């Protein structure tokens, strides 16, 4: 990070602050530093976008398989899925491909299953 002040808090500390950790020193720094303020604001906007997402129903069989995994495996599965979606979100081609693929599966489901 470029500095308006001589040093910046660690990104982890700023992220915790953005997600609700109340810290007077961080508040003072964020108020004084436009770069850190933008970082905190971006985290808060992302948090709000996630909160605004609609709930998705997880099929019972998938939920049972996830809950049957050892705790470490569940975390690894969620982590790997998040990395997968992170990579997809970086490529417009993959986003369009995923949407088209989803549309094809939806069409097949609606035409042949229902």
PAPA-148174 format. One line per 10 residues: their letters; for each residue x, y, z of N, C-alpha, C. Coordinates in steps of 0.001 Angstrom, whole numbers, plus 500000, padded with zeros to 6 digits. Layout:
A = X:Y:Z:X:Y:Z:X:Y:Z ~ ...
***
This chain:
XXXXXXXXXX = 500832:498816:500000:500000:500000:500000:500875:501246:500000 ~ 500494:502239:499196:501152:503538:499289:500741:504197:500583 ~ 501507:505123:501037:501181:505683:502338:500875:507162:502261 ~ 499821:507539:502968:499590:508938:503278:500114:509170:504687 ~ 500054:508107:505471:500675:508128:506788:501910:507255:506677 ~ 502762:507258:507681:504046:506578:507561:503919:505061:507461 ~ 502917:504455:508084:502765:503004:507980:501294:502645:508046 ~ 500995:501496:507472:499623:501021:507431:499459:499801:508334 ~ 498281:499623:508879:498011:498377:509607:498045:497203:508631 ~ 498223:496018:509158:498190:494812:508324:496815:494675:507680
XXXXXXXXXX = 496783:494091:506470:495507:493898:505784:494537:493073:506623 ~ 495067:492098:507350:494209:491274:508205:493523:492132:509271 ~ 494267:493059:509858:493680:493944:510874:492621:494847:510250 ~ 492913:495372:509060:491936:496216:508373:490685:495429:508004 ~ 490879:494195:507597:489737:493346:507244:488879:493077:508468 ~ 489500:492732:509586:488743:492526:510825:487986:493795:511210 ~ 488642:494936:511057:487999:496212:511356:486800:496427:510436 ~ 486975:496161:509149:485887:496338:508174:484706:495433:508481 ~ 484989:494273:509069:483930:493314:509372:483330:493506:510755 ~ 483749:494570:511459:483065:494899:512699:483902:494983:513953
XXXXXXXXXX = 485194:494680:513878:486044:494806:515060:486201:496284:515391 ~ 485807:496661:516569:485860:498066:516964:487213:498351:517592 ~ 488013:499173:516917:489351:499496:517395:489586:500984:517142 ~ 489787:501739:518208:489916:503193:518104:491131:503585:517259 ~ 492264:502894:517460:493460:503222:516690:493245:502981:515200 ~ 492621:501852:514870:492345:501581:513456:491368:502602:512892 ~ 490352:502954:513672:489373:503951:513224:490076:505261:512883 ~ 490977:505701:513764:491700:506952:513528:492545:506859:512263 ~ 493218:505707:512077:494049:505541:510887:493196:505540:509624 ~ 492106:504770:509638:491234:504667:508462:490621:506023:508134
XXXXXXXXXX = 490255:506785:509141:489695:508123:508913:490729:509069:508286 ~ 492001:508866:508620:493057:509755:508137:493690:509292:506824 ~ 493525:508036:506473:494232:507462:505314:493225:507059:504239 ~ 493251:507758:503117:492262:507469:502072:492453:506069:501479 ~ 493688:505592:501395:493940:504266:500837:493340:503170:501730 ~ 493568:503273:503015:493004:502282:503943:491485:502430:504014 ~ 491013:503663:503914:489562:503892:503912:488919:503188:502718 ~ 489547:503303:501528:489020:502610:500339:489048:501094:500529 ~ 490117:500578:501138:490232:499139:501376:489108:498661:502297 ~ 488904:499369:503406:487845:499006:504362:486478:499111:503700
XXXXXXXXXX = 486278:500158:502913:484997:500349:502238:484738:499210:501245 ~ 485767:498778:500526:485609:497670:499574:485224:496379:500294 ~ 485848:496118:501438:485507:494921:502225:484065:495011:502704 ~ 483666:496175:503185:482295:496343:503677:481279:496193:502545 ~ 481601:496696:501355:480705:496548:500209:480590:495080:499798 ~ 481717:494375:499813:481687:492951:499474:480855:492174:500492 ~ 481015:492517:501767:480234:491866:502820:478749:492085:502574 ~ 478365:493316:502229:476957:493613:501992:476428:492874:500771 ~ 477240:492784:499728:476819:492049:498521:476592:490576:498841 ~ 477446:490022:499674:477279:488618:500071:476005:488458:500887
XXXXXXXXXX = 475751:489401:501806:474529:489335:502621:473286:489462:501757 ~ 473379:490219:500649:472233:490444:499774:471951:489282:498824 ~ 472879:488336:498721:472652:487197:497833:471458:486380:498320 ~ 470680:485853:497384:469549:485029:497806:470041:483707:498405 ~ 469251:483167:499297:469568:481861:499852:469430:480808:498755 ~ 470313:479839:498788:470284:478763:497814:469994:477469:498561 ~ 469040:476718:498051:468712:475446:498684:469763:474405:498313 ~ 470355:473804:499316:471303:472724:499090:470515:471422:499212 ~ 470564:470582:498184:469833:469318:498258:470227:468527:499504 ~ 469253:467832:500080:469487:467111:501331:470638:466117:501230
XXXXXXXXXX = 470747:465404:500098:471819:464415:499981:473198:465083:499973 ~ 473315:466249:499344:474589:466975:499334:474898:467497:500737 ~ 473894:468059:501398:474086:468569:502756:474537:467456:503689 ~ 473917:466292:503584:474287:465159:504446:475721:464706:504182 ~ 476132:464691:502911:477508:464296:502588:478511:465287:503179 ~ 478204:466579:503067:479110:467594:503611:479188:467474:505127 ~ 478037:467315:505776:478032:467225:507235:478661:465931:507739 ~ 478668:464891:506890:479274:463623:507288:480799:463656:507192 ~ 481342:464645:506474:482798:464765:506340:483406:465170:507676 ~ 484635:464748:507912:485338:465281:509084:485454:466795:508932
XXXXXXXXXX = 485532:467494:510035:485533:468964:510016:486599:469518:509076 ~ 487808:468975:509128:488896:469476:508292:488554:469317:506815 ~ 487967:468197:506445:487603:467967:505053:486549:468957:504598 ~ 485585:469273:505474:484548:470249:505119:485174:471599:504815 ~ 486104:472019:505676:486754:473307:505462:487560:473305:504165 ~ 488267:472201:503893:489036:472107:502665:488118:472147:501447 ~ 486978:471477:501523:486026:471474:500413:485518:472880:500152 ~ 485126:473572:501188:484634:474940:501035:485744:475833:500500 ~ 486961:475663:501004:488092:476472:500552:488371:476229:499072 ~ 488389:474962:498655:488655:474653:497254:487547:475196:496353
XXXXXXXXXX = 486302:475119:496805:485201:475687:496031:485361:477196:495903 ~ 485763:477859:496981:485925:479311:496914:487065:479678:495968 ~ 488154:478905:495964:489238:479171:495019:488770:478961:493585 ~ 487968:477917:493375:487419:477642:492044:486588:478825:491559 ~ 485688:479324:492420:484847:480445:492021:485655:481731:491868 ~ 486725:481879:492645:487603:483035:492490:488234:483034:491110 ~ 488716:481862:490675:489349:481769:489360:488345:482021:488248 ~ 487137:481494:488395:486105:481706:487384:485776:483187:487280 ~ 485685:483863:488418:485292:485273:488403:486327:486169:487741 ~ 487547:485688:487571:488591:486487:486944:488552:486407:485423
XXXXXXXXXX = 487776:485487:484868:487772:485280:483429:486368:485482:482863 ~ 486170:486516:482051:484854:486728:481432:484412:485524:480603 ~ 485365:484880:479915:485012:483712:479122:484420:482613:479998 ~ 485047:482345:481132:484547:481294:482010:483195:481656:482607 ~ 482974:482931:482883:481679:483363:483410:480596:483102:482373 ~ 480842:483522:481128:479864:483307:480055:479667:481817:479831 ~ 480757:481050:479832:480662:479611:479640:479809:478963:480738 ~ 480029:479378:481980:479269:478821:483102:477786:479170:482979 ~ 477488:480395:482559:476088:480807:482399:475424:480010:481285 ~ 476116:479850:480156:475560:479069:479049:475359:477618:479473
XXXXXXXXXX = 476330:477056:480159:476209:475679:480623:475031:475522:481584 ~ 474867:476471:482479:473740:476449:483399:472420:476547:482643 ~ 472372:477412:481640:471150:477559:480841:470819:476262:480109 ~ 471834:475579:479574:471605:474303:478880:471063:473260:479854 ~ 471672:473148:481030:471178:472183:482020:469758:472518:482458 ~ 469466:473786:482634:468124:474196:483014:467121:473847:481926 ~ 467493:474085:480659:466625:473749:479538:466362:472240:479496 ~ 467422:471457:479626:467272:469995:479605:466376:469549:480742 ~ 466579:470122:481926:465762:469762:483070:464300:470104:482826 ~ 464025:471307:482336:462652:471734:482129:461969:470949:481017
XXXX = 462702:470618:479962:462102:469930:478817:461942:468437:479082 ~ 462964:467802:479622:462948:466352:479713:462557:465791:481071 ~ 462751:466552:482125:462441:466030:483450:461032:466420:483871 ~ 460658:467644:483612:459326:468091:484005:458374:467828:482939
***
